[in-house]
Amino acid sequence: MAPRPVSRLLIALAVLVGIAGLVTVQTAAAAGATLYVDPKKGKDTRKGTKSGPFRSLDAAWRAARNGTTIKLAAGRIKVGPTYWEDKQGVTVVGAGMLKTSIPSANIFGIKDLTLRGVTVGGDVHCEQCDGFTLDKVRVLGRGLVQEGVKVNQSRRVTITGSDISGATDNAIDLVAVQHANVSGNQIHHAEDWCMYAKGGSAYVRVWDNDIHDCGTGGFTAGQGTGLQFMQAPWIQYEAYDVRVWNNRISDTAGAGLGANGAYDALFAHNTLLRVGSRSHALEVVFGLRSCDGQPGDEGRERCGQLIGQGAWGTTRVDDGDNAVRIPNKHVWFYDNIVVKAAGADTFSVADPFDGPSQDGSGVPRPALAFDDLQDVGTIVSADASASGPAHPIPAFTWDLPGVPAPADLSQAALTGLPDTAGAAR
């Protein structure tokens, strides 16, 4: 039987399919290397090449493959907010934080993402991230965002050389974050804390930052958390192995530095200016642990599950007073200079607590905020010019079975400690 002739329509369709396949291959190849975004000259119907850039960061993210670099030209990128999910090794780099601006960035489930050289007109939120870097990024909340930078249930986080301000709560909020480095930043003008690390955050390093003009306080290791948001095995203390050194902290209404439910927290060689205007300059108080929400709310069942694994906490509905008090252990202040605001106390240290809210919590009773509290070489001065002899800082003690210890319990990782208190800036 003779073959039937192929219709012109089928030939045309075959040609179109071939062209489409070629375009897909070219786009994927470009995405694996470098994509370009130009908010003035670009179009999202293009392929993101240097000569044919996208207009929006959103389009570039959709086209990106693992390992892509996305280069942003100067200008204001208006399309957004931007949602980034489930990619690895992507770098987004602008022309400089005073030249390129992008909308709020909502990030989920990424690995090894770097954002560099941009202004974010809003907030940055990274959830379940493994390897997240902000480098030379300005985050402008302008009083319109709750947190400037919020990172939760994540690991390997770096924030460096950045300027973060304008949050109605906290400039930087780390919840259940392990292995974080925060250095060389301006962290300021937030209505609550400038920064805290809580919710079982661990192995956190904070140094050489300028932290200032915040309502509740400067930096605290720990605070308060709904138990269901924590991650095993860091499910007892609010913060583990937090080291804060060589920072300048100024103009806070509450404490410049604090520990709220911390284990192994070191505050060394910081200079505090005009702190504690409504209360005190330094604090060592309890963290608070609740089970957030109402019975039947999604995720609330995790509170009971984590208590079964040894967590400290409760399944009660929070009534504003019945939160579990989380103690501190091994909180050390070494060679800090404190210039208090007029009328401020130097230290606030909580008394032992053994109220009914501790029932069934697993917390040792009574809860102590000051177990191995050390204050060595603190200088309370009328100005910042004072200094004193440097004191050797011993290695931390680690007596938490089932919780990984940091690689180095000594203070060898604290680079750049000055010879005298307050000398480094």
Buried (B, 14 or more C-beta within 10 A) or exposed (E): EEEEEEEEEEEEEEEEEEEEEEEEEEBEEBBBEBBBBBBEEBEBEBBBBEEBBBBBBBBBBBBBBEBBBBBBBBBEBEBBBBEBEEBBBBBBBBBBBEBBBBBBBBBEBBBBBBBBBBBBBBBBBBBBBBBBBBBBBBBBBEEEBBBBBBBBBBBBBBBBBBBBBBBBBBBBBBBBBBBBBBBBBBBBBBBBBBBBBBBBBBBBBBBBBBBBBBBBBBBBBBBBBBBBBBBEBBBBBBBBBBBBBBBBBBBBBBBBBBBBBBBBBBBBBBBBBBBBBEBBBBBBBBBBBBBBBEEEEEEBBBBBEBBEEBBBBBBBBBEEEBBBBBBBBBBBBBBBBBBBBEEBEBBBBBEEBEEEBBEEBBBEBEBBBBBBBBBBBBBBBEEBEBBBEBEEBEEBEBEBEEBBBBEEBEBEEBEEBBEBBBBBE
